[in-house]
Amino acid sequence: MSKIRKGDDVVVLSGRDKGKRGTVLQIIENNRILVDNVNVIKKHVKPNPNRGETGGIIEKEAPIQISNVALFNPNTNKADRVGYKLLEDGRKVRVFKSDGEVADL
């Protein structure tokens, strides 16, 4: 069970996009993630007439280290660390460290 999952709202803690908020689009191996509108790069693409692709400069998200983001806590409107807790019904859920609220719904 990972502390950050696809679809989570996260805050970037370090790097060029420090302070930006976004949604996790994809989790990539080697502890890297894609976050919406964070670490946007420009890529030069050659046209491919066989596939019907036009060439040019496209903007796309590049992966960042999972350690450079933290889960967004809507109660405090800040980034927060995450821990685990076992509920009485036996489920294991993520909880915010600052206030103990359950992060999973």
C-alpha positions as CSV (number, residue, x, y, z in Angstrom):
1,M,0.0,0.0,0.0
2,S,1.6,3.2,-1.2
3,K,1.2,6.5,0.7
4,I,0.5,8.4,-2.5
5,R,-1.9,6.9,-5.1
6,K,-3.3,7.8,-8.5
7,G,-6.0,10.5,-8.2
8,D,-4.6,12.0,-5.0
9,D,-4.3,15.8,-4.6
10,V,-0.6,16.5,-3.8
11,V,1.6,19.6,-3.2
12,V,5.1,19.8,-4.6
13,L,7.7,20.3,-1.8
14,S,10.8,21.0,-3.7
15,G,12.2,21.8,-7.1
16,R,11.2,24.3,-9.8
17,D,7.5,23.9,-9.2
18,K,7.6,24.1,-5.4
19,G,4.2,25.0,-3.9
20,K,2.1,23.9,-6.9
21,R,-0.9,21.7,-6.4
22,G,-2.0,19.0,-8.8
23,T,-3.6,15.6,-9.2
24,V,-1.5,12.4,-9.5
25,L,-2.0,11.1,-13.1
26,Q,0.2,8.1,-13.0
27,I,2.6,6.2,-10.8
28,I,5.7,5.1,-12.6
29,E,8.2,2.5,-11.4
30,N,11.4,3.6,-9.5
31,N,9.3,5.9,-7.2
32,R,8.4,8.5,-9.8
33,I,5.0,10.0,-10.5
34,L,3.3,12.2,-13.1
35,V,1.4,15.2,-11.6
36,D,-1.1,17.3,-13.6
37,N,0.4,20.7,-14.7
38,V,3.7,20.1,-12.7
39,N,7.1,19.7,-14.2
40,V,5.8,20.6,-17.7
41,I,8.5,20.3,-20.4
42,K,8.6,21.2,-24.1
43,K,9.3,18.3,-26.5
44,H,10.2,18.6,-30.1
45,V,8.3,16.0,-32.2
46,K,8.9,15.0,-35.7
47,P,5.9,14.5,-38.0
48,N,4.8,11.0,-38.8
49,P,2.5,10.9,-41.9
50,N,1.9,7.2,-41.5
51,R,0.2,7.7,-38.2
52,G,-1.3,11.0,-39.1
53,E,0.7,12.9,-36.5
54,T,1.8,16.5,-37.0
55,G,5.2,17.7,-35.9
56,G,6.0,20.6,-33.7
57,I,6.7,21.5,-30.1
58,I,4.3,19.9,-27.6
59,E,4.1,20.5,-23.8
60,K,3.8,17.5,-21.6
61,E,4.3,16.5,-17.9
62,A,7.6,14.9,-17.0
63,P,7.9,12.5,-14.0
64,I,9.1,13.8,-10.6
65,Q,10.3,11.9,-7.5
66,I,7.5,10.7,-5.2
67,S,9.6,12.0,-2.3
68,N,9.2,15.6,-3.6
69,V,5.4,15.7,-3.1
70,A,3.1,15.4,-0.1
71,L,-0.6,14.7,0.2
72,F,-2.8,17.8,0.4
73,N,-4.9,18.0,3.6
74,P,-8.2,19.8,2.8
75,N,-8.8,20.5,6.6
76,T,-5.6,22.6,7.0
77,N,-5.1,23.6,3.3
78,K,-1.5,22.5,3.6
79,A,0.7,19.6,2.6
80,D,0.7,16.8,5.2
81,R,2.5,13.6,6.0
82,V,0.6,10.3,5.9
83,G,0.5,7.3,8.2
84,Y,-1.5,4.2,8.5
85,K,-4.2,3.1,10.9
86,L,-6.2,-0.1,11.3
87,L,-10.0,0.6,11.7
88,E,-12.2,-1.5,13.9
89,D,-13.7,-3.3,10.9
90,G,-10.2,-4.5,9.9
91,R,-9.5,-2.0,7.1
92,K,-6.1,-0.3,6.8
93,V,-6.5,3.3,5.9
94,R,-4.2,6.3,5.4
95,V,-4.5,9.1,8.0
96,F,-3.0,12.6,8.1
97,K,-0.2,12.9,10.7
98,S,-1.2,16.5,11.8
99,D,-4.8,15.9,12.8
100,G,-5.4,12.1,12.6
101,E,-8.2,12.5,10.0
102,V,-8.7,9.6,7.6
103,A,-7.4,10.5,4.1
104,D,-9.2,7.6,2.3
105,L,-12.9,7.7,1.8
